[in-house]
Amino acid sequence: QDVVREAVVLAIEGALVAYVVPGEWAPDAQEVLREAIREPLRQTLPDYMVPAQLLFIEQMPLSPNGKLERKALPKPDANRVQKAYVAPRTALEQQ
C-alpha cells in the first residue's frame, strides 16, 4: 500500500509546505504518517528542501480544467512556517 497517493509542495512565505493526500485517510494516525514521510526526505534531501509543514487533505482541489486550485488549499499554520534566519556560514552558502 502506498503511504502517499498525491502530494504537492509549495513555497509559502519563504518556507516549503507539503499538501499530502495519504493512501489511506486516518486522521488519528497523522503523526505516524508525518514521520514516515519526513524521515526518508531527511535522509536524501538537504534540510532546506524538506517541507517545514505537512498538511493532510482528503483530496486535491482541482479547477474545472483539472489544474491544482491553489487558493482552495488550507492555509498553513503561520507559527510553523516561520523559521529562524540562519546567515550563510561559508563562501559557497553566500554565493
Distance bins in CASP14 RR format, pairs under 12 A and 6 or more apart:
PFRMAT RR
TARGET T0000
AUTHOR 0000-0000-0000
RMODE 2
METHOD distances of the structure
MODEL  1
1 22 0 0 0 0 0 1 0 0 0 0 0
1 23 1 0 0 1 0 0 0 0 0 0 0
1 24 1 0 0 1 0 0 0 0 0 0 0
1 26 0 0 0 0 0 1 0 0 0 0 0
1 33 0 0 0 0 0 1 0 0 0 0 0
1 36 0 0 0 0 0 1 0 0 0 0 0
2 20 0 0 0 0 0 1 0 0 0 0 0
2 21 0 0 0 0 0 1 0 0 0 0 0
2 22 0 0 0 0 1 0 0 0 0 0 0
2 23 1 0 1 0 0 0 0 0 0 0 0
2 24 0 0 0 0 1 0 0 0 0 0 0
2 33 0 0 0 0 0 1 0 0 0 0 0
2 36 0 0 0 0 0 1 0 0 0 0 0
2 37 0 0 0 0 0 1 0 0 0 0 0
3 20 0 0 0 0 1 0 0 0 0 0 0
3 21 0 0 0 0 0 1 0 0 0 0 0
3 22 1 0 0 1 0 0 0 0 0 0 0
3 23 1 0 0 1 0 0 0 0 0 0 0
3 24 0 0 0 0 1 0 0 0 0 0 0
3 26 0 0 0 0 0 1 0 0 0 0 0
3 29 0 0 0 0 0 1 0 0 0 0 0
3 30 0 0 0 0 0 1 0 0 0 0 0
3 32 0 0 0 0 0 1 0 0 0 0 0
3 33 1 0 0 1 0 0 0 0 0 0 0
3 34 0 0 0 0 0 1 0 0 0 0 0
3 35 0 0 0 0 0 1 0 0 0 0 0
3 36 1 0 1 0 0 0 0 0 0 0 0
3 37 1 0 0 1 0 0 0 0 0 0 0
3 38 0 0 0 0 0 1 0 0 0 0 0
3 39 0 0 0 0 0 1 0 0 0 0 0
3 40 0 0 0 0 1 0 0 0 0 0 0
3 41 0 0 0 0 0 1 0 0 0 0 0
3 54 0 0 0 0 0 1 0 0 0 0 0
3 56 0 0 0 0 0 1 0 0 0 0 0
4 18 0 0 0 0 1 0 0 0 0 0 0
4 19 0 0 0 0 0 1 0 0 0 0 0
4 20 1 0 1 0 0 0 0 0 0 0 0
4 21 1 0 0 1 0 0 0 0 0 0 0
4 22 1 0 0 1 0 0 0 0 0 0 0
4 23 1 0 0 1 0 0 0 0 0 0 0
4 24 0 0 0 0 0 1 0 0 0 0 0
4 25 0 0 0 0 0 1 0 0 0 0 0
4 33 0 0 0 0 1 0 0 0 0 0 0
4 34 0 0 0 0 0 1 0 0 0 0 0
4 36 0 0 0 0 1 0 0 0 0 0 0
4 37 1 0 0 1 0 0 0 0 0 0 0
4 38 0 0 0 0 0 1 0 0 0 0 0
4 40 0 0 0 0 0 1 0 0 0 0 0
4 41 0 0 0 0 0 1 0 0 0 0 0
4 54 0 0 0 0 1 0 0 0 0 0 0
4 56 0 0 0 0 1 0 0 0 0 0 0
4 57 0 0 0 0 0 1 0 0 0 0 0
4 60 0 0 0 0 0 1 0 0 0 0 0
5 19 0 0 0 0 0 1 0 0 0 0 0
5 20 0 0 0 0 1 0 0 0 0 0 0
5 21 1 0 1 0 0 0 0 0 0 0 0
5 22 1 0 0 1 0 0 0 0 0 0 0
5 23 1 0 1 0 0 0 0 0 0 0 0
5 24 0 0 0 0 1 0 0 0 0 0 0
5 25 0 0 0 0 1 0 0 0 0 0 0
5 33 0 0 0 0 0 1 0 0 0 0 0
5 56 0 0 0 0 0 1 0 0 0 0 0
5 57 0 0 0 0 0 1 0 0 0 0 0
5 58 0 0 0 0 0 1 0 0 0 0 0
5 59 0 0 0 0 1 0 0 0 0 0 0
5 60 0 0 0 0 1 0 0 0 0 0 0
6 18 0 0 0 0 0 1 0 0 0 0 0
6 19 0 0 0 0 1 0 0 0 0 0 0
6 20 1 0 0 1 0 0 0 0 0 0 0
6 21 1 0 1 0 0 0 0 0 0 0 0
6 22 0 0 0 0 1 0 0 0 0 0 0
6 23 0 0 0 0 1 0 0 0 0 0 0
6 56 0 0 0 0 0 1 0 0 0 0 0
6 57 0 0 0 0 1 0 0 0 0 0 0
6 58 0 0 0 0 0 1 0 0 0 0 0
6 59 1 0 0 1 0 0 0 0 0 0 0
6 60 1 0 1 0 0 0 0 0 0 0 0
6 61 0 0 0 0 0 1 0 0 0 0 0
6 62 0 0 0 0 0 1 0 0 0 0 0
6 68 0 0 0 0 1 0 0 0 0 0 0
7 16 0 0 0 0 0 1 0 0 0 0 0
7 17 0 0 0 0 0 1 0 0 0 0 0
7 18 1 0 1 0 0 0 0 0 0 0 0
7 19 1 0 0 1 0 0 0 0 0 0 0
7 20 1 0 1 0 0 0 0 0 0 0 0
7 21 1 0 0 1 0 0 0 0 0 0 0
7 22 0 0 0 0 1 0 0 0 0 0 0
7 23 0 0 0 0 0 1 0 0 0 0 0
7 33 0 0 0 0 0 1 0 0 0 0 0
7 37 0 0 0 0 1 0 0 0 0 0 0
7 41 0 0 0 0 0 1 0 0 0 0 0
7 51 0 0 0 0 1 0 0 0 0 0 0
7 54 0 0 0 0 1 0 0 0 0 0 0
7 55 0 0 0 0 0 1 0 0 0 0 0
7 56 0 0 0 0 0 1 0 0 0 0 0
7 57 0 0 0 0 0 1 0 0 0 0 0
7 60 0 0 0 0 1 0 0 0 0 0 0
7 68 0 0 0 0 0 1 0 0 0 0 0
8 16 0 0 0 0 0 1 0 0 0 0 0
8 17 0 0 0 0 1 0 0 0 0 0 0
8 18 1 0 0 1 0 0 0 0 0 0 0
8 19 1 0 1 0 0 0 0 0 0 0 0
8 20 0 0 0 0 1 0 0 0 0 0 0
8 21 0 0 0 0 1 0 0 0 0 0 0
8 51 0 0 0 0 0 1 0 0 0 0 0
8 54 0 0 0 0 0 1 0 0 0 0 0
8 55 0 0 0 0 0 1 0 0 0 0 0
8 57 0 0 0 0 1 0 0 0 0 0 0
8 59 0 0 0 0 0 1 0 0 0 0 0
8 60 1 0 0 1 0 0 0 0 0 0 0
8 61 0 0 0 0 0 1 0 0 0 0 0
8 62 0 0 0 0 0 1 0 0 0 0 0
8 67 0 0 0 0 0 1 0 0 0 0 0
8 68 1 0 0 1 0 0 0 0 0 0 0
8 69 0 0 0 0 0 1 0 0 0 0 0
8 70 0 0 0 0 1 0 0 0 0 0 0
8 73 0 0 0 0 1 0 0 0 0 0 0
9 15 0 0 0 0 0 1 0 0 0 0 0
9 16 1 0 1 0 0 0 0 0 0 0 0
9 17 1 0 0 1 0 0 0 0 0 0 0
9 18 1 0 1 0 0 0 0 0 0 0 0
9 19 1 0 0 1 0 0 0 0 0 0 0
9 20 0 0 0 0 1 0 0 0 0 0 0
9 37 0 0 0 0 0 1 0 0 0 0 0
9 41 0 0 0 0 0 1 0 0 0 0 0
9 45 0 0 0 0 0 1 0 0 0 0 0
9 49 0 0 0 0 1 0 0 0 0 0 0
9 50 0 0 0 0 1 0 0 0 0 0 0
9 51 1 0 1 0 0 0 0 0 0 0 0
9 52 0 0 0 0 0 1 0 0 0 0 0
9 53 0 0 0 0 0 1 0 0 0 0 0
9 54 0 0 0 0 1 0 0 0 0 0 0
9 55 0 0 0 0 0 1 0 0 0 0 0
9 68 0 0 0 0 0 1 0 0 0 0 0
9 70 0 0 0 0 0 1 0 0 0 0 0
9 73 0 0 0 0 0 1 0 0 0 0 0
9 76 0 0 0 0 0 1 0 0 0 0 0
10 16 1 0 0 1 0 0 0 0 0 0 0
10 17 1 0 1 0 0 0 0 0 0 0 0
10 18 0 0 0 0 1 0 0 0 0 0 0
10 19 1 0 0 1 0 0 0 0 0 0 0
10 51 0 0 0 0 1 0 0 0 0 0 0
10 52 0 0 0 0 0 1 0 0 0 0 0
10 53 0 0 0 0 0 1 0 0 0 0 0
10 55 0 0 0 0 0 1 0 0 0 0 0
10 60 0 0 0 0 0 1 0 0 0 0 0
10 68 0 0 0 0 1 0 0 0 0 0 0
10 70 1 0 0 1 0 0 0 0 0 0 0
10 71 0 0 0 0 0 1 0 0 0 0 0
10 73 1 0 0 1 0 0 0 0 0 0 0
10 74 0 0 0 0 0 1 0 0 0 0 0
10 75 0 0 0 0 0 1 0 0 0 0 0
10 76 0 0 0 0 1 0 0 0 0 0 0
10 81 0 0 0 0 0 1 0 0 0 0 0
11 17 1 0 0 1 0 0 0 0 0 0 0
11 18 0 0 0 0 0 1 0 0 0 0 0
11 48 0 0 0 0 0 1 0 0 0 0 0
11 49 0 0 0 0 0 1 0 0 0 0 0
11 51 0 0 0 0 1 0 0 0 0 0 0
11 52 0 0 0 0 0 1 0 0 0 0 0
11 53 0 0 0 0 0 1 0 0 0 0 0
11 70 0 0 0 0 0 1 0 0 0 0 0
11 76 0 0 0 0 0 1 0 0 0 0 0
11 81 0 0 0 0 0 1 0 0 0 0 0
12 18 0 0 0 0 0 1 0 0 0 0 0
12 19 0 0 0 0 0 1 0 0 0 0 0
12 51 0 0 0 0 0 1 0 0 0 0 0
12 52 0 0 0 0 1 0 0 0 0 0 0
12 53 0 0 0 0 1 0 0 0 0 0 0
12 55 0 0 0 0 0 1 0 0 0 0 0
12 70 0 0 0 0 1 0 0 0 0 0 0
12 73 0 0 0 0 1 0 0 0 0 0 0
12 74 0 0 0 0 0 1 0 0 0 0 0
12 75 0 0 0 0 1 0 0 0 0 0 0
12 76 1 0 1 0 0 0 0 0 0 0 0
12 77 0 0 0 0 0 1 0 0 0 0 0
12 78 0 0 0 0 1 0 0 0 0 0 0
12 80 0 0 0 0 0 1 0 0 0 0 0
12 81 1 0 0 1 0 0 0 0 0 0 0
12 82 0 0 0 0 0 1 0 0 0 0 0
13 52 0 0 0 0 1 0 0 0 0 0 0
13 53 0 0 0 0 0 1 0 0 0 0 0
13 75 0 0 0 0 0 1 0 0 0 0 0
13 76 0 0 0 0 1 0 0 0 0 0 0
13 77 0 0 0 0 0 1 0 0 0 0 0
13 78 1 0 0 1 0 0 0 0 0 0 0
13 79 0 0 0 0 0 1 0 0 0 0 0
13 80 0 0 0 0 0 1 0 0 0 0 0
13 81 1 0 1 0 0 0 0 0 0 0 0
13 82 1 0 0 1 0 0 0 0 0 0 0
13 83 0 0 0 0 0 1 0 0 0 0 0
14 48 0 0 0 0 0 1 0 0 0 0 0
14 51 0 0 0 0 0 1 0 0 0 0 0
14 52 0 0 0 0 1 0 0 0 0 0 0
14 53 0 0 0 0 0 1 0 0 0 0 0
14 76 0 0 0 0 0 1 0 0 0 0 0
14 78 0 0 0 0 0 1 0 0 0 0 0
14 81 1 0 0 1 0 0 0 0 0 0 0
14 82 0 0 0 0 1 0 0 0 0 0 0
14 83 0 0 0 0 1 0 0 0 0 0 0
14 85 0 0 0 0 0 1 0 0 0 0 0
15 47 0 0 0 0 0 1 0 0 0 0 0
15 48 0 0 0 0 1 0 0 0 0 0 0
15 49 0 0 0 0 0 1 0 0 0 0 0
15 50 0 0 0 0 0 1 0 0 0 0 0
15 51 1 0 0 1 0 0 0 0 0 0 0
15 52 1 0 1 0 0 0 0 0 0 0 0
15 53 1 0 0 1 0 0 0 0 0 0 0
15 54 0 0 0 0 0 1 0 0 0 0 0
15 76 0 0 0 0 1 0 0 0 0 0 0
15 77 0 0 0 0 0 1 0 0 0 0 0
15 78 0 0 0 0 1 0 0 0 0 0 0
15 79 0 0 0 0 0 1 0 0 0 0 0
15 80 0 0 0 0 1 0 0 0 0 0 0
15 81 1 0 1 0 0 0 0 0 0 0 0
15 82 1 0 0 1 0 0 0 0 0 0 0
15 83 1 0 0 1 0 0 0 0 0 0 0
15 84 0 0 0 0 0 1 0 0 0 0 0
15 85 0 0 0 0 0 1 0 0 0 0 0
16 38 0 0 0 0 0 1 0 0 0 0 0
16 41 0 0 0 0 0 1 0 0 0 0 0
16 45 0 0 0 0 0 1 0 0 0 0 0
16 46 0 0 0 0 0 1 0 0 0 0 0
16 47 0 0 0 0 0 1 0 0 0 0 0
16 48 0 0 0 0 1 0 0 0 0 0 0
16 49 1 0 0 1 0 0 0 0 0 0 0
16 50 1 0 0 1 0 0 0 0 0 0 0
16 51 1 0 1 0 0 0 0 0 0 0 0
16 52 1 0 1 0 0 0 0 0 0 0 0
16 53 0 0 0 0 1 0 0 0 0 0 0
16 54 0 0 0 0 1 0 0 0 0 0 0
16 55 0 0 0 0 0 1 0 0 0 0 0
16 76 0 0 0 0 0 1 0 0 0 0 0
16 80 0 0 0 0 0 1 0 0 0 0 0
16 81 0 0 0 0 1 0 0 0 0 0 0
16 83 0 0 0 0 0 1 0 0 0 0 0
17 50 0 0 0 0 0 1 0 0 0 0 0
17 51 1 0 1 0 0 0 0 0 0 0 0
17 52 1 0 0 1 0 0 0 0 0 0 0
17 53 1 0 1 0 0 0 0 0 0 0 0
17 54 1 0 0 1 0 0 0 0 0 0 0
17 55 1 0 0 1 0 0 0 0 0 0 0
17 56 0 0 0 0 0 1 0 0 0 0 0
17 57 0 0 0 0 0 1 0 0 0 0 0
17 70 0 0 0 0 0 1 0 0 0 0 0
17 73 0 0 0 0 1 0 0 0 0 0 0
17 74 0 0 0 0 1 0 0 0 0 0 0
17 75 0 0 0 0 1 0 0 0 0 0 0
17 76 1 0 1 0 0 0 0 0 0 0 0
17 77 0 0 0 0 1 0 0 0 0 0 0
17 78 0 0 0 0 0 1 0 0 0 0 0
17 80 0 0 0 0 1 0 0 0 0 0 0
17 81 1 0 0 1 0 0 0 0 0 0 0
17 82 0 0 0 0 0 1 0 0 0 0 0
17 83 0 0 0 0 0 1 0 0 0 0 0
18 33 0 0 0 0 0 1 0 0 0 0 0
18 34 0 0 0 0 1 0 0 0 0 0 0
18 37 1 0 0 1 0 0 0 0 0 0 0
18 38 0 0 0 0 1 0 0 0 0 0 0
18 41 0 0 0 0 1 0 0 0 0 0 0
18 45 0 0 0 0 0 1 0 0 0 0 0
18 49 0 0 0 0 0 1 0 0 0 0 0
18 50 0 0 0 0 1 0 0 0 0 0 0
18 51 1 1 0 0 0 0 0 0 0 0 0
18 52 0 0 0 0 1 0 0 0 0 0 0
18 53 1 0 0 1 0 0 0 0 0 0 0
18 54 1 0 1 0 0 0 0 0 0 0 0
18 55 1 0 0 1 0 0 0 0 0 0 0
18 56 0 0 0 0 1 0 0 0 0 0 0
18 57 0 0 0 0 0 1 0 0 0 0 0
18 73 0 0 0 0 0 1 0 0 0 0 0
18 76 0 0 0 0 1 0 0 0 0 0 0
18 80 0 0 0 0 0 1 0 0 0 0 0
18 81 0 0 0 0 0 1 0 0 0 0 0
19 37 0 0 0 0 0 1 0 0 0 0 0
19 51 0 0 0 0 1 0 0 0 0 0 0
19 53 0 0 0 0 1 0 0 0 0 0 0
19 54 0 0 0 0 1 0 0 0 0 0 0
19 55 1 0 1 0 0 0 0 0 0 0 0
19 56 0 0 0 0 1 0 0 0 0 0 0
19 57 1 0 1 0 0 0 0 0 0 0 0
19 58 0 0 0 0 0 1 0 0 0 0 0
19 59 0 0 0 0 0 1 0 0 0 0 0
19 60 1 0 0 1 0 0 0 0 0 0 0
19 61 0 0 0 0 1 0 0 0 0 0 0
19 68 0 0 0 0 1 0 0 0 0 0 0
19 69 0 0 0 0 0 1 0 0 0 0 0
19 70 0 0 0 0 1 0 0 0 0 0 0
19 72 0 0 0 0 0 1 0 0 0 0 0
19 73 1 0 1 0 0 0 0 0 0 0 0
19 74 1 0 0 1 0 0 0 0 0 0 0
19 75 0 0 0 0 0 1 0 0 0 0 0
19 76 0 0 0 0 1 0 0 0 0 0 0
20 30 0 0 0 0 1 0 0 0 0 0 0
20 33 0 0 0 0 1 0 0 0 0 0 0
20 34 0 0 0 0 1 0 0 0 0 0 0
20 36 0 0 0 0 0 1 0 0 0 0 0
20 37 1 0 0 1 0 0 0 0 0 0 0
20 38 0 0 0 0 0 1 0 0 0 0 0
20 41 0 0 0 0 0 1 0 0 0 0 0
20 51 0 0 0 0 1 0 0 0 0 0 0
20 53 0 0 0 0 0 1 0 0 0 0 0
20 54 1 0 1 0 0 0 0 0 0 0 0
20 55 1 0 0 1 0 0 0 0 0 0 0
20 56 1 0 1 0 0 0 0 0 0 0 0
20 57 1 0 0 1 0 0 0 0 0 0 0
20 58 0 0 0 0 0 1 0 0 0 0 0
20 59 0 0 0 0 0 1 0 0 0 0 0
20 60 0 0 0 0 1 0 0 0 0 0 0
20 73 0 0 0 0 0 1 0 0 0 0 0
20 74 0 0 0 0 0 1 0 0 0 0 0
21 33 0 0 0 0 0 1 0 0 0 0 0
21 37 0 0 0 0 0 1 0 0 0 0 0
21 54 0 0 0 0 0 1 0 0 0 0 0
21 55 0 0 0 0 0 1 0 0 0 0 0
21 56 1 0 0 1 0 0 0 0 0 0 0
21 57 1 0 1 0 0 0 0 0 0 0 0
21 58 1 0 0 1 0 0 0 0 0 0 0
21 59 1 0 1 0 0 0 0 0 0 0 0
21 60 1 0 0 1 0 0 0 0 0 0 0
21 61 0 0 0 0 0 1 0 0 0 0 0
21 62 0 0 0 0 0 1 0 0 0 0 0
21 68 0 0 0 0 0 1 0 0 0 0 0
21 73 0 0 0 0 0 1 0 0 0 0 0
22 29 0 0 0 0 1 0 0 0 0 0 0
22 30 0 0 0 0 1 0 0 0 0 0 0
22 32 0 0 0 0 0 1 0 0 0 0 0
22 33 1 0 1 0 0 0 0 0 0 0 0
22 34 0 0 0 0 0 1 0 0 0 0 0
22 36 0 0 0 0 1 0 0 0 0 0 0
22 37 0 0 0 0 1 0 0 0 0 0 0
22 54 0 0 0 0 0 1 0 0 0 0 0
22 55 0 0 0 0 0 1 0 0 0 0 0
22 56 1 0 1 0 0 0 0 0 0 0 0
22 57 0 0 0 0 1 0 0 0 0 0 0
22 58 0 0 0 0 1 0 0 0 0 0 0
22 59 0 0 0 0 0 1 0 0 0 0 0
23 29 0 0 0 0 0 1 0 0 0 0 0
23 33 0 0 0 0 1 0 0 0 0 0 0
23 36 0 0 0 0 0 1 0 0 0 0 0
23 37 0 0 0 0 0 1 0 0 0 0 0
23 56 0 0 0 0 0 1 0 0 0 0 0
23 57 0 0 0 0 0 1 0 0 0 0 0
23 58 0 0 0 0 0 1 0 0 0 0 0
23 59 0 0 0 0 0 1 0 0 0 0 0
24 30 0 0 0 0 0 1 0 0 0 0 0
24 32 0 0 0 0 0 1 0 0 0 0 0
24 33 0 0 0 0 1 0 0 0 0 0 0
24 36 0 0 0 0 0 1 0 0 0 0 0
24 56 0 0 0 0 0 1 0 0 0 0 0
24 58 0 0 0 0 0 1 0 0 0 0 0
25 33 0 0 0 0 0 1 0 0 0 0 0
25 56 0 0 0 0 1 0 0 0 0 0 0
25 57 0 0 0 0 1 0 0 0 0 0 0
25 58 1 0 1 0 0 0 0 0 0 0 0
25 59 0 0 0 0 1 0 0 0 0 0 0
26 32 0 0 0 0 1 0 0 0 0 0 0
26 33 1 0 0 1 0 0 0 0 0 0 0
26 34 0 0 0 0 0 1 0 0 0 0 0
26 36 0 0 0 0 0 1 0 0 0 0 0
26 56 0 0 0 0 1 0 0 0 0 0 0
26 58 0 0 0 0 0 1 0 0 0 0 0
27 33 0 0 0 0 1 0 0 0 0 0 0
27 56 1 0 0 1 0 0 0 0 0 0 0
27 57 0 0 0 0 0 1 0 0 0 0 0
27 58 0 0 0 0 1 0 0 0 0 0 0
28 56 0 0 0 0 0 1 0 0 0 0 0
29 35 0 0 0 0 0 1 0 0 0 0 0
29 36 0 0 0 0 1 0 0 0 0 0 0
29 37 0 0 0 0 0 1 0 0 0 0 0
29 56 0 0 0 0 1 0 0 0 0 0 0
30 36 0 0 0 0 0 1 0 0 0 0 0
30 37 0 0 0 0 0 1 0 0 0 0 0
30 38 0 0 0 0 0 1 0 0 0 0 0
30 54 0 0 0 0 1 0 0 0 0 0 0
30 55 0 0 0 0 1 0 0 0 0 0 0
30 56 1 0 1 0 0 0 0 0 0 0 0
30 57 0 0 0 0 0 1 0 0 0 0 0
31 37 0 0 0 0 0 1 0 0 0 0 0
31 38 0 0 0 0 0 1 0 0 0 0 0
31 54 0 0 0 0 0 1 0 0 0 0 0
31 56 0 0 0 0 0 1 0 0 0 0 0
32 38 0 0 0 0 0 1 0 0 0 0 0
32 39 0 0 0 0 0 1 0 0 0 0 0
32 56 0 0 0 0 0 1 0 0 0 0 0
33 39 0 0 0 0 0 1 0 0 0 0 0
33 54 0 0 0 0 1 0 0 0 0 0 0
33 55 0 0 0 0 0 1 0 0 0 0 0
33 56 1 0 0 1 0 0 0 0 0 0 0
34 41 0 0 0 0 0 1 0 0 0 0 0
34 50 0 0 0 0 0 1 0 0 0 0 0
34 51 0 0 0 0 0 1 0 0 0 0 0
34 53 0 0 0 0 1 0 0 0 0 0 0
34 54 1 0 1 0 0 0 0 0 0 0 0
34 55 0 0 0 0 1 0 0 0 0 0 0
34 56 0 0 0 0 1 0 0 0 0 0 0
34 80 0 0 0 0 0 1 0 0 0 0 0
35 41 0 0 0 0 0 1 0 0 0 0 0
35 42 0 0 0 0 1 0 0 0 0 0 0
35 54 0 0 0 0 1 0 0 0 0 0 0
36 42 0 0 0 0 0 1 0 0 0 0 0
36 54 0 0 0 0 0 1 0 0 0 0 0
36 56 0 0 0 0 0 1 0 0 0 0 0
37 43 0 0 0 0 0 1 0 0 0 0 0
37 45 0 0 0 0 0 1 0 0 0 0 0
37 50 0 0 0 0 1 0 0 0 0 0 0
37 51 0 0 0 0 1 0 0 0 0 0 0
37 53 0 0 0 0 0 1 0 0 0 0 0
37 54 1 0 0 1 0 0 0 0 0 0 0
37 55 0 0 0 0 0 1 0 0 0 0 0
37 56 0 0 0 0 1 0 0 0 0 0 0
38 44 0 0 0 0 0 1 0 0 0 0 0
38 45 0 0 0 0 0 1 0 0 0 0 0
38 47 0 0 0 0 0 1 0 0 0 0 0
38 49 0 0 0 0 0 1 0 0 0 0 0
38 50 1 0 0 1 0 0 0 0 0 0 0
38 51 0 0 0 0 1 0 0 0 0 0 0
38 52 0 0 0 0 0 1 0 0 0 0 0
38 53 0 0 0 0 0 1 0 0 0 0 0
38 54 1 0 0 1 0 0 0 0 0 0 0
39 45 0 0 0 0 0 1 0 0 0 0 0
39 50 0 0 0 0 1 0 0 0 0 0 0
39 54 0 0 0 0 0 1 0 0 0 0 0
40 50 0 0 0 0 0 1 0 0 0 0 0
41 47 0 0 0 0 1 0 0 0 0 0 0
41 48 0 0 0 0 0 1 0 0 0 0 0
41 49 1 0 0 1 0 0 0 0 0 0 0
41 50 1 0 1 0 0 0 0 0 0 0 0
41 51 1 0 0 1 0 0 0 0 0 0 0
41 52 0 0 0 0 0 1 0 0 0 0 0
41 54 0 0 0 0 1 0 0 0 0 0 0
42 48 0 0 0 0 0 1 0 0 0 0 0
42 49 0 0 0 0 1 0 0 0 0 0 0
42 50 1 0 1 0 0 0 0 0 0 0 0
42 51 0 0 0 0 0 1 0 0 0 0 0
43 49 0 0 0 0 0 1 0 0 0 0 0
43 50 0 0 0 0 1 0 0 0 0 0 0
44 50 0 0 0 0 1 0 0 0 0 0 0
45 51 0 0 0 0 1 0 0 0 0 0 0
46 93 0 0 0 0 0 1 0 0 0 0 0
47 83 0 0 0 0 1 0 0 0 0 0 0
47 86 0 0 0 0 1 0 0 0 0 0 0
48 83 0 0 0 0 1 0 0 0 0 0 0
48 86 0 0 0 0 1 0 0 0 0 0 0
48 88 0 0 0 0 0 1 0 0 0 0 0
48 93 0 0 0 0 0 1 0 0 0 0 0
50 83 0 0 0 0 0 1 0 0 0 0 0
51 76 0 0 0 0 1 0 0 0 0 0 0
51 80 0 0 0 0 0 1 0 0 0 0 0
51 81 0 0 0 0 1 0 0 0 0 0 0
51 83 0 0 0 0 0 1 0 0 0 0 0
52 76 0 0 0 0 1 0 0 0 0 0 0
52 77 0 0 0 0 1 0 0 0 0 0 0
52 78 0 0 0 0 0 1 0 0 0 0 0
52 79 0 0 0 0 0 1 0 0 0 0 0
52 80 1 0 0 1 0 0 0 0 0 0 0
52 81 1 0 1 0 0 0 0 0 0 0 0
52 82 0 0 0 0 1 0 0 0 0 0 0
52 83 1 0 0 1 0 0 0 0 0 0 0
52 84 0 0 0 0 0 1 0 0 0 0 0
53 73 0 0 0 0 0 1 0 0 0 0 0
53 74 0 0 0 0 0 1 0 0 0 0 0
53 75 0 0 0 0 0 1 0 0 0 0 0
53 76 1 0 1 0 0 0 0 0 0 0 0
53 77 1 0 0 1 0 0 0 0 0 0 0
53 78 0 0 0 0 1 0 0 0 0 0 0
53 79 0 0 0 0 1 0 0 0 0 0 0
53 80 1 0 1 0 0 0 0 0 0 0 0
53 81 1 0 0 1 0 0 0 0 0 0 0
53 82 0 0 0 0 0 1 0 0 0 0 0
53 83 0 0 0 0 0 1 0 0 0 0 0
54 74 0 0 0 0 0 1 0 0 0 0 0
54 76 0 0 0 0 1 0 0 0 0 0 0
54 77 0 0 0 0 0 1 0 0 0 0 0
54 80 0 0 0 0 1 0 0 0 0 0 0
54 81 0 0 0 0 0 1 0 0 0 0 0
55 73 1 0 0 1 0 0 0 0 0 0 0
55 74 1 0 0 1 0 0 0 0 0 0 0
55 75 0 0 0 0 1 0 0 0 0 0 0
55 76 1 0 0 1 0 0 0 0 0 0 0
55 77 0 0 0 0 1 0 0 0 0 0 0
55 80 0 0 0 0 1 0 0 0 0 0 0
55 81 0 0 0 0 0 1 0 0 0 0 0
56 73 0 0 0 0 0 1 0 0 0 0 0
56 74 0 0 0 0 1 0 0 0 0 0 0
57 68 0 0 0 0 0 1 0 0 0 0 0
57 69 0 0 0 0 0 1 0 0 0 0 0
57 72 0 0 0 0 1 0 0 0 0 0 0
57 73 1 0 0 1 0 0 0 0 0 0 0
57 74 1 0 0 1 0 0 0 0 0 0 0
57 76 0 0 0 0 0 1 0 0 0 0 0
58 74 0 0 0 0 0 1 0 0 0 0 0
59 68 0 0 0 0 0 1 0 0 0 0 0
59 69 0 0 0 0 0 1 0 0 0 0 0
59 72 0 0 0 0 0 1 0 0 0 0 0
59 73 0 0 0 0 0 1 0 0 0 0 0
60 66 0 0 0 0 1 0 0 0 0 0 0
60 67 0 0 0 0 1 0 0 0 0 0 0
60 68 1 0 0 1 0 0 0 0 0 0 0
60 69 0 0 0 0 1 0 0 0 0 0 0
60 70 0 0 0 0 0 1 0 0 0 0 0
60 72 0 0 0 0 1 0 0 0 0 0 0
60 73 0 0 0 0 1 0 0 0 0 0 0
60 74 0 0 0 0 0 1 0 0 0 0 0
61 67 0 0 0 0 0 1 0 0 0 0 0
61 68 1 0 0 1 0 0 0 0 0 0 0
61 69 1 0 1 0 0 0 0 0 0 0 0
61 70 0 0 0 0 1 0 0 0 0 0 0
61 71 0 0 0 0 1 0 0 0 0 0 0
61 72 1 1 0 0 0 0 0 0 0 0 0
61 73 1 0 0 1 0 0 0 0 0 0 0
61 74 0 0 0 0 1 0 0 0 0 0 0
62 68 1 0 0 1 0 0 0 0 0 0 0
62 69 1 0 1 0 0 0 0 0 0 0 0
62 70 0 0 0 0 0 1 0 0 0 0 0
62 72 0 0 0 0 1 0 0 0 0 0 0
62 73 0 0 0 0 0 1 0 0 0 0 0
63 69 1 0 1 0 0 0 0 0 0 0 0
63 70 0 0 0 0 1 0 0 0 0 0 0
63 71 0 0 0 0 1 0 0 0 0 0 0
63 72 0 0 0 0 1 0 0 0 0 0 0
75 81 0 0 0 0 1 0 0 0 0 0 0
76 82 0 0 0 0 0 1 0 0 0 0 0
86 93 0 0 0 0 1 0 0 0 0 0 0
87 93 0 0 0 0 1 0 0 0 0 0 0
87 94 0 0 0 0 1 0 0 0 0 0 0
88 94 1 0 1 0 0 0 0 0 0 0 0
88 95 0 0 0 0 1 0 0 0 0 0 0
END
